[in-house]
Amino acid sequence: MNTKLTLTIEQTLIEQAKEYAKGKGRSLSNIVENYFKAIVKEEVVNIKSTPIAGSLRGSFKEPKNFDYKKDLTEALTKKHL
């Protein structure tokens, strides 16, 4: 589902971006959307592939009946009560 977004950007930059989009045969909305997709994907990839995360991957095997919400609630209750 597409949703309208309002941005505040310098007028000269908007004009340059529109010319760029026109030259590429694309809409400015399409270029902005694809840019957002790229930076979001990049952030997810960077988080998943950091050296520390990579070294820790697979080092913890939770029990089959592990309920992190229950354990977190118990730990926080013990800490704060």
Biopython code that builds the backbone (N, CA, C, O; Angstrom):
import numpy as np
from Bio.PDB.StructureBuilder import StructureBuilder

atoms = [
    (1, "MET", "N", (0.840, -1.175, 0.000)),
    (1, "MET", "CA", (0.000, 0.000, 0.000)),
    (1, "MET", "C", (0.890, 1.244, 0.000)),
    (1, "MET", "O", (1.772, 1.374, 0.849)),
    (2, "ASN", "N", (0.673, 2.127, -0.913)),
    (2, "ASN", "CA", (1.422, 3.381, -0.970)),
    (2, "ASN", "C", (0.757, 4.426, -0.101)),
    (2, "ASN", "O", (-0.469, 4.506, -0.028)),
    (3, "THR", "N", (1.583, 5.229, 0.560)),
    (3, "THR", "CA", (1.107, 6.289, 1.434)),
    (3, "THR", "C", (1.838, 7.565, 1.076)),
    (3, "THR", "O", (3.026, 7.541, 0.755)),
    (4, "LYS", "N", (1.130, 8.672, 1.132)),
    (4, "LYS", "CA", (1.721, 9.961, 0.823)),
    (4, "LYS", "C", (2.662, 10.387, 1.945)),
    (4, "LYS", "O", (2.377, 10.162, 3.121)),
    (5, "LEU", "N", (3.797, 11.010, 1.572)),
    (5, "LEU", "CA", (4.796, 11.472, 2.525)),
    (5, "LEU", "C", (5.151, 12.916, 2.198)),
    (5, "LEU", "O", (5.389, 13.250, 1.038)),
    (6, "THR", "N", (5.186, 13.760, 3.200)),
    (6, "THR", "CA", (5.556, 15.158, 3.014)),
    (6, "THR", "C", (6.956, 15.369, 3.554)),
    (6, "THR", "O", (7.237, 15.036, 4.705)),
    (7, "LEU", "N", (7.842, 15.923, 2.726)),
    (7, "LEU", "CA", (9.213, 16.201, 3.121)),
    (7, "LEU", "C", (9.503, 17.680, 2.966)),
    (7, "LEU", "O", (8.917, 18.343, 2.110)),
    (8, "THR", "N", (10.395, 18.197, 3.779)),
    (8, "THR", "CA", (10.836, 19.575, 3.646)),
    (8, "THR", "C", (12.274, 19.536, 3.145)),
    (8, "THR", "O", (13.179, 19.085, 3.847)),
    (9, "ILE", "N", (12.469, 20.021, 1.912)),
    (9, "ILE", "CA", (13.762, 19.970, 1.245)),
    (9, "ILE", "C", (13.988, 21.300, 0.530)),
    (9, "ILE", "O", (13.037, 21.948, 0.093)),
    (10, "GLU", "N", (15.250, 21.701, 0.415)),
    (10, "GLU", "CA", (15.577, 22.946, -0.277)),
    (10, "GLU", "C", (15.003, 22.939, -1.694)),
    (10, "GLU", "O", (15.072, 21.931, -2.398)),
    (11, "GLN", "N", (14.442, 24.065, -2.097)),
    (11, "GLN", "CA", (13.794, 24.179, -3.406)),
    (11, "GLN", "C", (14.749, 23.835, -4.551)),
    (11, "GLN", "O", (14.372, 23.131, -5.488)),
    (12, "THR", "N", (15.974, 24.328, -4.475)),
    (12, "THR", "CA", (16.928, 24.057, -5.567)),
    (12, "THR", "C", (17.236, 22.568, -5.671)),
    (12, "THR", "O", (17.393, 22.042, -6.773)),
    (13, "LEU", "N", (17.321, 21.896, -4.547)),
    (13, "LEU", "CA", (17.573, 20.462, -4.565)),
    (13, "LEU", "C", (16.390, 19.711, -5.169)),
    (13, "LEU", "O", (16.576, 18.751, -5.916)),
    (14, "ILE", "N", (15.190, 20.145, -4.850)),
    (14, "ILE", "CA", (13.991, 19.522, -5.425)),
    (14, "ILE", "C", (14.008, 19.659, -6.951)),
    (14, "ILE", "O", (13.730, 18.699, -7.669)),
    (15, "GLU", "N", (14.330, 20.842, -7.429)),
    (15, "GLU", "CA", (14.377, 21.072, -8.877)),
    (15, "GLU", "C", (15.435, 20.194, -9.541)),
    (15, "GLU", "O", (15.191, 19.620, -10.602)),
    (16, "GLN", "N", (16.599, 20.092, -8.922)),
    (16, "GLN", "CA", (17.665, 19.248, -9.468)),
    (16, "GLN", "C", (17.254, 17.776, -9.462)),
    (16, "GLN", "O", (17.525, 17.045, -10.415)),
    (17, "ALA", "N", (16.603, 17.351, -8.390)),
    (17, "ALA", "CA", (16.159, 15.960, -8.282)),
    (17, "ALA", "C", (15.095, 15.641, -9.326)),
    (17, "ALA", "O", (15.087, 14.550, -9.895)),
    (18, "LYS", "N", (14.196, 16.591, -9.578)),
    (18, "LYS", "CA", (13.169, 16.383, -10.607)),
    (18, "LYS", "C", (13.798, 16.260, -11.985)),
    (18, "LYS", "O", (13.379, 15.425, -12.786)),
    (19, "GLU", "N", (14.792, 17.079, -12.267)),
    (19, "GLU", "CA", (15.495, 17.000, -13.555)),
    (19, "GLU", "C", (16.210, 15.657, -13.684)),
    (19, "GLU", "O", (16.184, 15.029, -14.742)),
    (20, "TYR", "N", (16.838, 15.230, -12.612)),
    (20, "TYR", "CA", (17.523, 13.940, -12.608)),
    (20, "TYR", "C", (16.531, 12.816, -12.907)),
    (20, "TYR", "O", (16.780, 11.961, -13.757)),
    (21, "ALA", "N", (15.400, 12.833, -12.191)),
    (21, "ALA", "CA", (14.378, 11.797, -12.384)),
    (21, "ALA", "C", (13.858, 11.806, -13.813)),
    (21, "ALA", "O", (13.689, 10.752, -14.427)),
    (22, "LYS", "N", (13.604, 13.003, -14.342)),
    (22, "LYS", "CA", (13.110, 13.132, -15.712)),
    (22, "LYS", "C", (14.121, 12.552, -16.700)),
    (22, "LYS", "O", (13.754, 11.861, -17.650)),
    (23, "GLY", "N", (15.391, 12.843, -16.460)),
    (23, "GLY", "CA", (16.445, 12.322, -17.328)),
    (23, "GLY", "C", (16.559, 10.810, -17.289)),
    (23, "GLY", "O", (16.969, 10.187, -18.268)),
    (24, "LYS", "N", (16.199, 10.226, -16.171)),
    (24, "LYS", "CA", (16.246, 8.766, -16.022)),
    (24, "LYS", "C", (14.939, 8.096, -16.428)),
    (24, "LYS", "O", (14.846, 6.869, -16.445)),
    (25, "GLY", "N", (13.916, 8.912, -16.758)),
    (25, "GLY", "CA", (12.620, 8.348, -17.139)),
    (25, "GLY", "C", (11.881, 7.735, -15.962)),
    (25, "GLY", "O", (11.111, 6.789, -16.124)),
    (26, "ARG", "N", (12.120, 8.277, -14.786)),
    (26, "ARG", "CA", (11.480, 7.764, -13.578)),
    (26, "ARG", "C", (10.827, 8.910, -12.828)),
    (26, "ARG", "O", (11.111, 10.081, -13.083)),
    (27, "SER", "N", (9.955, 8.560, -11.906)),
    (27, "SER", "CA", (9.344, 9.595, -11.072)),
    (27, "SER", "C", (10.243, 9.847, -9.868)),
    (27, "SER", "O", (11.015, 8.979, -9.460)),
    (28, "LEU", "N", (10.134, 11.029, -9.314)),
    (28, "LEU", "CA", (10.900, 11.359, -8.121)),
    (28, "LEU", "C", (10.476, 10.459, -6.961)),
    (28, "LEU", "O", (11.309, 10.037, -6.159)),
    (29, "SER", "N", (9.193, 10.172, -6.878)),
    (29, "SER", "CA", (8.700, 9.270, -5.834)),
    (29, "SER", "C", (9.359, 7.897, -5.938)),
    (29, "SER", "O", (9.737, 7.304, -4.928)),
    (30, "ASN", "N", (9.491, 7.400, -7.158)),
    (30, "ASN", "CA", (10.114, 6.097, -7.378)),
    (30, "ASN", "C", (11.575, 6.108, -6.944)),
    (30, "ASN", "O", (12.047, 5.149, -6.332)),
    (31, "ILE", "N", (12.280, 7.161, -7.248)),
    (31, "ILE", "CA", (13.690, 7.265, -6.864)),
    (31, "ILE", "C", (13.832, 7.326, -5.348)),
    (31, "ILE", "O", (14.693, 6.655, -4.779)),
    (32, "VAL", "N", (12.997, 8.123, -4.692)),
    (32, "VAL", "CA", (13.049, 8.237, -3.227)),
    (32, "VAL", "C", (12.686, 6.903, -2.585)),
    (32, "VAL", "O", (13.347, 6.473, -1.640)),
    (33, "GLU", "N", (11.653, 6.249, -3.083)),
    (33, "GLU", "CA", (11.245, 4.958, -2.530)),
    (33, "GLU", "C", (12.364, 3.931, -2.651)),
    (33, "GLU", "O", (12.647, 3.202, -1.701)),
    (34, "ASN", "N", (12.999, 3.874, -3.814)),
    (34, "ASN", "CA", (14.084, 2.917, -4.014)),
    (34, "ASN", "C", (15.287, 3.245, -3.137)),
    (34, "ASN", "O", (15.975, 2.341, -2.663)),
    (35, "TYR", "N", (15.544, 4.527, -2.919)),
    (35, "TYR", "CA", (16.628, 4.924, -2.031)),
    (35, "TYR", "C", (16.336, 4.460, -0.601)),
    (35, "TYR", "O", (17.209, 3.911, 0.071)),
    (36, "PHE", "N", (15.104, 4.686, -0.145)),
    (36, "PHE", "CA", (14.716, 4.238, 1.197)),
    (36, "PHE", "C", (14.866, 2.725, 1.325)),
    (36, "PHE", "O", (15.366, 2.234, 2.337)),
    (37, "LYS", "N", (14.439, 1.990, 0.313)),
    (37, "LYS", "CA", (14.577, 0.531, 0.337)),
    (37, "LYS", "C", (16.043, 0.133, 0.449)),
    (37, "LYS", "O", (16.387, -0.792, 1.185)),
    (38, "ALA", "N", (16.898, 0.828, -0.277)),
    (38, "ALA", "CA", (18.325, 0.503, -0.261)),
    (38, "ALA", "C", (18.945, 0.766, 1.102)),
    (38, "ALA", "O", (19.709, -0.061, 1.599)),
    (39, "ILE", "N", (18.631, 1.906, 1.715)),
    (39, "ILE", "CA", (19.266, 2.201, 3.003)),
    (39, "ILE", "C", (18.713, 1.313, 4.110)),
    (39, "ILE", "O", (19.447, 0.946, 5.028)),
    (40, "VAL", "N", (17.433, 0.963, 4.039)),
    (40, "VAL", "CA", (16.866, 0.061, 5.044)),
    (40, "VAL", "C", (17.494, -1.321, 4.896)),
    (40, "VAL", "O", (17.865, -1.941, 5.892)),
    (41, "LYS", "N", (17.615, -1.802, 3.681)),
    (41, "LYS", "CA", (18.220, -3.111, 3.439)),
    (41, "LYS", "C", (19.677, -3.095, 3.890)),
    (41, "LYS", "O", (20.147, -4.064, 4.487)),
    (42, "GLU", "N", (20.391, -2.016, 3.615)),
    (42, "GLU", "CA", (21.788, -1.890, 4.012)),
    (42, "GLU", "C", (21.935, -1.946, 5.526)),
    (42, "GLU", "O", (22.851, -2.588, 6.041)),
    (43, "GLU", "N", (21.030, -1.271, 6.243)),
    (43, "GLU", "CA", (21.079, -1.283, 7.701)),
    (43, "GLU", "C", (20.864, -2.698, 8.222)),
    (43, "GLU", "O", (21.573, -3.135, 9.128)),
    (44, "VAL", "N", (19.899, -3.416, 7.666)),
    (44, "VAL", "CA", (19.613, -4.779, 8.111)),
    (44, "VAL", "C", (20.812, -5.676, 7.812)),
    (44, "VAL", "O", (21.196, -6.488, 8.653)),
    (45, "VAL", "N", (21.399, -5.542, 6.645)),
    (45, "VAL", "CA", (22.556, -6.352, 6.278)),
    (45, "VAL", "C", (23.720, -6.032, 7.204)),
    (45, "VAL", "O", (24.398, -6.946, 7.674)),
    (46, "ASN", "N", (23.966, -4.754, 7.477)),
    (46, "ASN", "CA", (25.075, -4.376, 8.352)),
    (46, "ASN", "C", (24.892, -4.908, 9.764)),
    (46, "ASN", "O", (25.861, -5.329, 10.395)),
    (47, "ILE", "N", (23.676, -4.896, 10.263)),
    (47, "ILE", "CA", (23.422, -5.402, 11.606)),
    (47, "ILE", "C", (23.665, -6.903, 11.650)),
    (47, "ILE", "O", (24.265, -7.404, 12.601)),
    (48, "LYS", "N", (23.214, -7.619, 10.647)),
    (48, "LYS", "CA", (23.325, -9.070, 10.651)),
    (48, "LYS", "C", (24.746, -9.543, 10.373)),
    (48, "LYS", "O", (25.100, -10.658, 10.756)),
    (49, "SER", "N", (25.571, -8.730, 9.718)),
    (49, "SER", "CA", (26.869, -9.223, 9.300)),
    (49, "SER", "C", (28.041, -8.542, 10.001)),
    (49, "SER", "O", (29.155, -8.543, 9.477)),
    (50, "THR", "N", (27.811, -7.963, 11.169)),
    (50, "THR", "CA", (28.930, -7.384, 11.891)),
    (50, "THR", "C", (29.804, -8.521, 12.414)),
    (50, "THR", "O", (29.295, -9.610, 12.676)),
    (51, "PRO", "N", (31.092, -8.294, 12.570)),
    (51, "PRO", "CA", (31.985, -9.364, 13.033)),
    (51, "PRO", "C", (31.572, -9.954, 14.377)),
    (51, "PRO", "O", (31.631, -11.168, 14.573)),
    (52, "ILE", "N", (31.155, -9.097, 15.297)),
    (52, "ILE", "CA", (30.757, -9.608, 16.615)),
    (52, "ILE", "C", (29.516, -10.477, 16.490)),
    (52, "ILE", "O", (29.447, -11.562, 17.068)),
    (53, "ALA", "N", (28.531, -9.992, 15.726)),
    (53, "ALA", "CA", (27.307, -10.781, 15.550)),
    (53, "ALA", "C", (27.632, -12.107, 14.876)),
    (53, "ALA", "O", (27.090, -13.148, 15.248)),
    (54, "GLY", "N", (28.509, -12.066, 13.896)),
    (54, "GLY", "CA", (28.891, -13.296, 13.204)),
    (54, "GLY", "C", (29.570, -14.284, 14.123)),
    (54, "GLY", "O", (29.337, -15.490, 14.030)),
    (55, "SER", "N", (30.420, -13.776, 15.022)),
    (55, "SER", "CA", (31.127, -14.680, 15.932)),
    (55, "SER", "C", (30.200, -15.290, 16.975)),
    (55, "SER", "O", (30.463, -16.381, 17.480)),
    (56, "LEU", "N", (29.124, -14.595, 17.296)),
    (56, "LEU", "CA", (28.186, -15.091, 18.304)),
    (56, "LEU", "C", (27.095, -15.974, 17.715)),
    (56, "LEU", "O", (26.431, -16.712, 18.442)),
    (57, "ARG", "N", (26.909, -15.899, 16.405)),
    (57, "ARG", "CA", (25.832, -16.647, 15.771)),
    (57, "ARG", "C", (25.967, -18.139, 16.059)),
    (57, "ARG", "O", (27.003, -18.746, 15.789)),
    (58, "GLY", "N", (24.916, -18.709, 16.602)),
    (58, "GLY", "CA", (24.878, -20.138, 16.889)),
    (58, "GLY", "C", (25.497, -20.530, 18.216)),
    (58, "GLY", "O", (25.536, -21.715, 18.547)),
    (59, "SER", "N", (25.986, -19.557, 18.991)),
    (59, "SER", "CA", (26.636, -19.897, 20.254)),
    (59, "SER", "C", (25.642, -20.156, 21.385)),
    (59, "SER", "O", (26.016, -20.719, 22.413)),
    (60, "PHE", "N", (24.400, -19.759, 21.214)),
    (60, "PHE", "CA", (23.376, -19.969, 22.238)),
    (60, "PHE", "C", (22.280, -20.851, 21.675)),
    (60, "PHE", "O", (21.667, -20.539, 20.655)),
    (61, "LYS", "N", (22.052, -21.935, 22.345)),
    (61, "LYS", "CA", (20.961, -22.837, 21.959)),
    (61, "LYS", "C", (19.943, -22.842, 23.086)),
    (61, "LYS", "O", (20.187, -23.410, 24.151)),
    (62, "GLU", "N", (18.803, -22.210, 22.850)),
    (62, "GLU", "CA", (17.789, -22.150, 23.898)),
    (62, "GLU", "C", (17.071, -23.497, 24.007)),
    (62, "GLU", "O", (16.948, -24.225, 23.022)),
    (63, "PRO", "N", (16.599, -23.821, 25.217)),
    (63, "PRO", "CA", (15.828, -25.057, 25.388)),
    (63, "PRO", "C", (14.546, -25.004, 24.547)),
    (63, "PRO", "O", (14.058, -23.923, 24.217)),
    (64, "LYS", "N", (14.021, -26.149, 24.214)),
    (64, "LYS", "CA", (12.828, -26.197, 23.365)),
    (64, "LYS", "C", (11.634, -25.500, 24.001)),
    (64, "LYS", "O", (10.801, -24.940, 23.289)),
    (65, "ASN", "N", (11.534, -25.521, 25.315)),
    (65, "ASN", "CA", (10.394, -24.908, 25.987)),
    (65, "ASN", "C", (10.725, -23.497, 26.496)),
    (65, "ASN", "O", (10.043, -22.989, 27.386)),
    (66, "PHE", "N", (11.739, -22.878, 25.953)),
    (66, "PHE", "CA", (12.188, -21.561, 26.393)),
    (66, "PHE", "C", (11.134, -20.503, 26.065)),
    (66, "PHE", "O", (10.693, -20.384, 24.921)),
    (67, "ASP", "N", (10.736, -19.733, 27.088)),
    (67, "ASP", "CA", (9.765, -18.653, 26.922)),
    (67, "ASP", "C", (10.431, -17.368, 27.413)),
    (67, "ASP", "O", (10.415, -17.066, 28.606)),
    (68, "TYR", "N", (11.015, -16.617, 26.480)),
    (68, "TYR", "CA", (11.792, -15.447, 26.878)),
    (68, "TYR", "C", (10.920, -14.395, 27.565)),
    (68, "TYR", "O", (11.398, -13.695, 28.457)),
    (69, "LYS", "N", (9.660, -14.271, 27.173)),
    (69, "LYS", "CA", (8.783, -13.290, 27.812)),
    (69, "LYS", "C", (8.560, -13.628, 29.285)),
    (69, "LYS", "O", (8.569, -12.746, 30.143)),
    (70, "LYS", "N", (8.361, -14.901, 29.561)),
    (70, "LYS", "CA", (8.159, -15.337, 30.941)),
    (70, "LYS", "C", (9.430, -15.104, 31.749)),
    (70, "LYS", "O", (9.378, -14.561, 32.853)),
    (71, "ASP", "N", (10.565, -15.511, 31.203)),
    (71, "ASP", "CA", (11.838, -15.336, 31.913)),
    (71, "ASP", "C", (12.166, -13.857, 32.108)),
    (71, "ASP", "O", (12.662, -13.474, 33.168)),
    (72, "LEU", "N", (11.903, -13.038, 31.127)),
    (72, "LEU", "CA", (12.155, -11.603, 31.243)),
    (72, "LEU", "C", (11.259, -10.987, 32.306)),
    (72, "LEU", "O", (11.710, -10.176, 33.115)),
    (73, "THR", "N", (9.986, -11.375, 32.302)),
    (73, "THR", "CA", (9.045, -10.865, 33.307)),
    (73, "THR", "C", (9.504, -11.243, 34.710)),
    (73, "THR", "O", (9.486, -10.414, 35.619)),
    (74, "GLU", "N", (9.908, -12.480, 34.879)),
    (74, "GLU", "CA", (10.379, -12.943, 36.191)),
    (74, "GLU", "C", (11.630, -12.169, 36.613)),
    (74, "GLU", "O", (11.726, -11.746, 37.765)),
    (75, "ALA", "N", (12.566, -11.981, 35.725)),
    (75, "ALA", "CA", (13.803, -11.278, 36.044)),
    (75, "ALA", "C", (13.525, -9.817, 36.403)),
    (75, "ALA", "O", (14.101, -9.290, 37.354)),
    (76, "LEU", "N", (12.655, -9.171, 35.651)),
    (76, "LEU", "CA", (12.343, -7.769, 35.921)),
    (76, "LEU", "C", (11.551, -7.608, 37.215)),
    (76, "LEU", "O", (11.743, -6.641, 37.953)),
    (77, "THR", "N", (10.668, -8.553, 37.483)),
    (77, "THR", "CA", (9.896, -8.532, 38.724)),
    (77, "THR", "C", (10.837, -8.697, 39.907)),
    (77, "THR", "O", (10.717, -7.977, 40.898)),
    (78, "LYS", "N", (11.763, -9.630, 39.816)),
    (78, "LYS", "CA", (12.734, -9.866, 40.891)),
    (78, "LYS", "C", (13.622, -8.646, 41.108)),
    (78, "LYS", "O", (13.946, -8.293, 42.242)),
    (79, "LYS", "N", (14.011, -8.009, 40.009)),
    (79, "LYS", "CA", (14.907, -6.855, 40.087)),
    (79, "LYS", "C", (14.215, -5.642, 40.706)),
    (79, "LYS", "O", (14.814, -4.928, 41.510)),
    (80, "HIS", "N", (12.963, -5.410, 40.335)),
    (80, "HIS", "CA", (12.284, -4.170, 40.703)),
    (80, "HIS", "C", (11.319, -4.294, 41.883)),
    (80, "HIS", "O", (10.805, -3.282, 42.358)),
    (81, "LEU", "N", (11.067, -5.486, 42.355)),
    (81, "LEU", "CA", (10.138, -5.642, 43.482)),
    (81, "LEU", "C", (10.811, -6.159, 44.715)),
    (81, "LEU", "O", (10.160, -6.341, 45.743)),
]
sb = StructureBuilder()
sb.init_structure("model")
sb.init_model(0)
sb.init_chain("A")
sb.init_seg("    ")
for serial, (resi, resn, name, xyz) in enumerate(atoms, 1):
    if name == "N":
        sb.init_residue(resn, " ", resi, " ")
    sb.init_atom(name, np.array(xyz, "f"), 0.0, 1.0, " ", f" {name:<3s}", serial, name[0])
structure = sb.get_structure()
